[in-house]
């Protein structure tokens, strides 16, 4: 359920489990959350339960971040599209890294040789993603 739905509270998780036929109490769900090491993480401005990232997840994200840091030259919002300029030949790699990062703001993406378009639901979503990616790129500058 946690992977399929945005569950914000223990009460909402209890209700969802009961809806699916599980007989649970608030106390058992609370213990299960601790046992499963679920975390509250931000998604679309709301805090929802998510599984704790595994070591493999962390290494994969580090690789995606490195690809973005090495390949992205500029980020320009154009309405509900974020236009990303990359080094020549890097757009597909950056697109894969962005797609695999599962940014909820992205509806779809399209990559050429050195340009990537990320389609968003709104201009605000495009600006939000630009800010997130700029933050990722700044971390590289701080380490340099």
Residue, then its C-alpha position, 0 to 999 in steps of 0.5 A: x500500500x505504501x508503494x501504491x498510495x500516498x499514505x499520510x497518517x497511521x489512521x489512513x494506513x489503518x483505513x486502507x488496510x481494513x479496506x483491503x480486508x486486513x484486521x488491524x489496530x492503530x497499535x499494530x500499525x504503529x509497531x509495523x511502521x517501526x519494524x518496516x522502518x518506514x519514513x515520512x518523506x515529502x511528496x507534492x508538498x505533503x508528508x507521506x510514508x515511504x520505505x527506507x532507501x536501501x544501500x543499492x538505492x543510495x548507490x543508484x541515486x549517487x550515480x544519477x546525481x553524478x550524471x546530472x552534475x556532469x552533463x547538465x549545462x543549463x535549465x530553462x523553464x518554458x511554460x510547463x516544460x523544463x528545457x535542459x541543455x547538456x553536453x553533446x551526447x549526454x541528453x539521453x543519459x541525463x534523461x535516464x537519470x532524471x526519469x529513474x529519480x522519479x520526480x513526481x513533477x514530471x509527466x514525460x520527457x524527450x531527449x535529443x543529443x544535447x537537449x532534454x524536454x521535461x513536460x510538467x503539469x504546470x509552470x509551477x511544477x517546471x520551476x519547482x523541478x528547476x530548483x530541485x535540479x539546481x540544488x543537485x548541481x550546486x552540491x557538485x560546486x560545493x565539493x569542487 
